[in-house]
Amino acid sequence: MTDLSPWLAPHYSKFHVSRRLLLSGHSHQAWPDVALAGQLDAFHDAALEVDDKWGKAFDKAERVRDGFRLFLSDPSAELALGGSTHELVLRFLSALNLRDRPRLVTSDGEFHTLRRQLARLAEEGVEVVRVAAEPADTLAARMADAVDDRTAAVLVSAVLFETSRIVPGLDALARTCRRRGVELLIDAYHALGAVPFPTAGIETAWVVGGGYKYLQLGEGNCFLRMPEHARTLRPVITGWFAEFAELAGDHRAGSVGYPAGAARFAGSTYDPTSHYRAARVFDFFAEHGLTPEFLRQVSLRQVSLLAERFDALDAPDRLITRDRRGSREEYGGFLALRSPHAARLQAGLAARGVRTDSRGEYLRFGPAPYLSDAQLVTAMDLLGAELSDLGAPTGPEAAPTHP
């Protein structure tokens, strides 16, 4: 595989990707130019159809579902859509029997969507057990060990958002949860578009994710993949779109009905512009052969290049280092560098025109398929310059001396 930027970058001209060092691709990748056409389509349909636009909007929503199904390798997946994973997680949590099973098991490495919401539930008396995310190799097994008869659900990421470590063994965790009558929710946001994430082997799990990051869909495009037994649950937080097809029916007080399928966890009126944009982007991916497997190969190549260039800086580990355990295939789509100066380095890089981000002690470099090798090399060289400004020697002079 070679540098793809000459082929792809021209399709991202609105974001000027060839002239910018956008290394925050694990958080927000550039949109291809066709995304703008999708937004204009949404306006034109609204202007032409007014309130009758919803038929066309629902067609776009189904195209978005098909796009996510491809990245889940699950062509028949039941997917509820939402503007954020938070609203979808809320509906999931509201369907749990927390009266009889007031215990949730999660890790201490979850994204803020789960971290904050579960912390607030803990303040209200829900028992929240946080299993150490590291070592990631044994996380799924240790979470399975934490499950008991009071546990309502286990909530865990497929790829840890701070460290980029892939969490193995989720299939075994799913089997344990199903055997104990416990729901399993997997956050696949940092997998989709960087790490293939087929649902084979975890059919009984719920999967939440979205396209704001690697899939280039922008805001408002998230999903909740429901297992077959979801039809037995009644979410307390429920929107009127859950009965959209039956609005003319008899709605008796004290009797809230639920449809089968994805509509069971539906929300309510939303801005369909995001789906118009996402449908265009998914079509762009299809036209250019940007499949899950292909994108994984691109990601591995780019992150490996960043890691090699970082190692060539030969910076002192006490100032900045990376996890070198295991193979590159055990990591997701970004390079996590650990440093007590992560926030300062991120700000310094931004001043030099390099967009990265930091989470606690982690400075994260997220490449994207439209970036060139030269851009990745330049970004890492500028990190070296920033480390030098911190007073940290890089290169041969950084090596320790011995008497």
Backbone hydrogen bonds, N-H to C=O, Kabsch-Sander energy under -0.5 kcal/mol:
donor,donor_aa,acceptor,acceptor_aa,energy
7,W,4,L,-1.1
8,L,4,L,-2.4
9,A,5,S,-2.1
11,H,8,L,-2.1
12,Y,9,A,-2.3
13,S,10,P,-0.8
15,F,12,Y,-0.9
16,H,13,S,-1.0
17,V,12,Y,-1.1
19,R,16,H,-1.5
20,R,17,V,-0.5
21,L,353,G,-0.9
22,L,20,R,-1.2
23,L,21,L,-1.2
23,L,355,R,-1.4
25,G,366,G,-2.5
27,S,24,S,-2.0
28,H,24,S,-2.6
29,Q,212,Y,-0.6
29,Q,213,K,-1.0
33,D,11,H,-3.2
35,A,32,P,-2.4
36,L,33,D,-1.3
37,A,33,D,-0.8
38,G,34,V,-1.7
39,Q,35,A,-1.8
40,L,36,L,-2.2
41,D,37,A,-2.3
42,A,38,G,-1.8
43,F,39,Q,-1.6
44,H,40,L,-2.7
45,D,41,D,-2.5
46,A,42,A,-1.9
47,A,43,F,-2.7
48,L,44,H,-2.3
49,E,45,D,-3.0
50,V,46,A,-2.0
52,D,49,E,-2.2
53,K,50,V,-1.6
54,W,51,D,-0.8
55,G,52,D,-0.8
56,K,53,K,-0.5
57,A,53,K,-2.2
58,F,54,W,-2.8
59,D,55,G,-1.4
60,K,56,K,-1.9
61,A,57,A,-2.2
62,E,58,F,-2.0
63,R,59,D,-1.7
64,V,60,K,-2.2
65,R,61,A,-2.2
66,D,62,E,-2.3
67,G,63,R,-2.0
68,F,64,V,-2.3
69,R,65,R,-2.8
70,L,66,D,-1.8
71,F,67,G,-1.3
72,L,68,F,-1.0
73,S,69,R,-0.5
73,S,70,L,-0.9
74,D,69,R,-2.4
77,A,74,D,-1.9
78,E,226,M,-0.6
79,L,77,A,-0.7
80,A,78,E,-0.5
80,A,224,L,-2.4
82,G,222,C,-2.1
88,L,84,S,-1.1
89,V,85,T,-2.9
90,L,86,H,-2.4
91,R,87,E,-1.6
92,F,88,L,-2.1
93,L,89,V,-3.1
94,S,90,L,-2.4
95,A,91,R,-0.6
95,A,92,F,-1.4
96,L,93,L,-1.4
98,L,96,L,-1.5
101,R,97,N,-1.9
103,R,101,R,-1.1
103,R,150,R,-0.9
104,L,127,E,-3.1
105,V,153,A,-2.4
106,T,129,V,-3.1
107,S,155,L,-0.5
108,D,131,V,-2.0
110,E,107,S,-0.7
114,L,111,F,-1.1
115,R,111,F,-2.5
116,R,112,H,-2.3
117,Q,112,H,-0.6
117,Q,113,T,-1.0
118,L,114,L,-2.8
119,A,115,R,-1.7
120,R,116,R,-2.1
121,L,117,Q,-2.0
122,A,118,L,-2.1
123,E,119,A,-1.4
124,E,120,R,-0.8
124,E,121,L,-0.8
125,G,122,A,-1.6
126,V,121,L,-2.1
127,E,102,P,-2.5
128,V,126,V,-0.6
129,V,104,L,-3.2
129,V,127,E,-0.6
130,R,128,V,-0.6
131,V,106,T,-3.2
131,V,129,V,-0.7
138,T,135,P,-1.2
139,L,136,A,-1.0
140,A,136,A,-0.5
140,A,168,P,-0.5
142,R,138,T,-2.5
143,M,139,L,-2.3
144,A,140,A,-2.1
145,D,141,A,-1.9
146,A,142,R,-1.0
147,V,143,M,-0.6
147,V,144,A,-1.0
151,T,148,D,-1.7
152,A,103,R,-3.1
153,A,103,R,-1.0
154,V,183,E,-2.6
155,L,105,V,-2.6
156,V,185,L,-2.3
158,A,187,D,-2.7
159,V,187,D,-0.6
160,L,165,R,-2.7
161,F,109,G,-0.6
164,S,160,L,-2.3
166,I,330,E,-2.4
167,V,158,A,-2.8
173,L,169,G,-1.9
174,A,170,L,-2.4
175,R,171,D,-1.8
176,T,172,A,-2.1
177,C,173,L,-2.6
178,R,174,A,-2.4
179,R,175,R,-2.3
180,R,176,T,-1.7
181,G,178,R,-1.0
182,V,177,C,-3.4
183,E,152,A,-2.3
185,L,154,V,-3.0
186,I,184,L,-0.5
186,I,206,W,-2.7
187,D,156,V,-2.6
187,D,185,L,-0.5
188,A,186,I,-0.9
188,A,208,V,-2.9
191,A,188,A,-1.9
192,L,188,A,-2.1
194,A,191,A,-2.7
195,V,191,A,-3.8
197,F,71,F,-0.8
199,T,72,L,-1.9
202,I,199,T,-2.2
205,A,202,I,-2.2
206,W,184,L,-3.3
207,V,225,R,-1.8
208,V,186,I,-2.5
209,G,223,F,-1.8
211,G,221,N,-2.3
216,Q,213,K,-1.3
217,L,211,G,-2.8
218,G,211,G,-0.8
220,G,83,G,-0.8
221,N,218,G,-0.6
222,C,82,G,-2.2
223,F,209,G,-2.6
224,L,80,A,-2.4
225,R,207,V,-3.9
226,M,78,E,-2.6
226,M,224,L,-0.5
230,A,227,P,-1.9
231,R,228,E,-1.3
232,T,229,H,-1.9
233,L,230,A,-1.8
236,V,94,S,-0.8
238,T,236,V,-1.0
239,G,266,A,-1.7
241,F,267,G,-2.2
242,A,239,G,-1.9
243,E,240,W,-1.6
244,F,241,F,-1.4
246,E,243,E,-2.1
247,L,244,F,-0.8
249,G,246,E,-1.8
251,H,249,G,-0.6
252,R,250,D,-0.9
255,S,252,R,-1.6
257,G,255,S,-0.7
263,A,260,A,-0.5
264,R,261,G,-1.8
265,F,262,A,-1.8
266,A,263,A,-1.8
274,S,271,D,-0.9
275,H,272,P,-0.8
276,Y,272,P,-1.8
277,R,273,T,-2.3
278,A,274,S,-2.4
279,A,275,H,-2.7
280,R,276,Y,-1.7
281,V,277,R,-1.9
282,F,278,A,-2.9
283,D,279,A,-1.9
284,F,280,R,-2.1
285,F,281,V,-2.6
286,A,282,F,-2.2
287,E,283,D,-2.6
288,H,284,F,-1.6
289,G,286,A,-1.1
290,L,285,F,-2.7
291,T,289,G,-2.0
295,L,291,T,-2.8
296,R,292,P,-1.7
297,Q,293,E,-1.7
298,V,294,F,-2.0
299,S,295,L,-2.7
300,L,296,R,-2.8
301,R,297,Q,-2.0
302,Q,298,V,-2.4
303,V,299,S,-2.9
304,S,300,L,-2.1
305,L,301,R,-1.9
306,L,302,Q,-2.2
307,A,303,V,-2.5
308,E,304,S,-2.4
309,R,305,L,-2.4
310,F,306,L,-2.4
311,D,307,A,-2.6
312,A,308,E,-1.8
313,L,309,R,-0.7
313,L,310,F,-1.3
314,D,310,F,-0.6
314,D,311,D,-1.2
319,L,316,P,-1.6
320,I,316,P,-2.2
321,T,338,R,-1.9
323,D,336,A,-0.6
324,R,322,R,-0.6
330,E,327,S,-1.9
331,Y,328,R,-1.8
332,G,164,S,-2.9
333,G,190,H,-0.5
335,L,365,F,-2.7
336,A,334,F,-0.6
337,L,335,L,-0.6
337,L,363,L,-3.0
338,R,321,T,-2.9
339,S,337,L,-0.5
339,S,361,E,-3.2
341,H,319,L,-0.5
342,A,339,S,-1.4
345,L,341,H,-2.9
346,Q,342,A,-2.5
347,A,343,A,-2.2
348,G,344,R,-2.5
349,L,345,L,-2.7
350,A,346,Q,-2.1
351,A,347,A,-1.9
352,R,348,G,-1.0
352,R,349,L,-0.5
353,G,350,A,-1.6
354,V,349,L,-3.0
355,R,21,L,-2.7
355,R,353,G,-0.6
356,T,354,V,-0.7
357,D,364,R,-1.3
359,R,362,Y,-2.7
362,Y,359,R,-2.1
363,L,337,L,-3.5
363,L,361,E,-0.5
364,R,357,D,-3.2
364,R,362,Y,-0.5
365,F,335,L,-2.5
366,G,23,L,-3.4
366,G,364,R,-0.6
371,L,368,A,-2.1
376,L,372,S,-1.8
377,V,373,D,-2.5
378,T,374,A,-2.5
379,A,375,Q,-2.3
380,M,376,L,-1.9
381,D,377,V,-2.4
382,L,378,T,-2.2
383,L,379,A,-1.4
384,G,380,M,-1.9
385,A,381,D,-1.9
386,E,382,L,-2.2
387,L,383,L,-2.6
388,S,384,G,-2.1
389,D,385,A,-1.8
390,L,386,E,-1.0
391,G,388,S,-1.4
392,A,387,L,-2.5
395,G,313,L,-4.4
397,E,394,T,-0.5
398,A,395,G,-2.2
399,A,396,P,-1.5
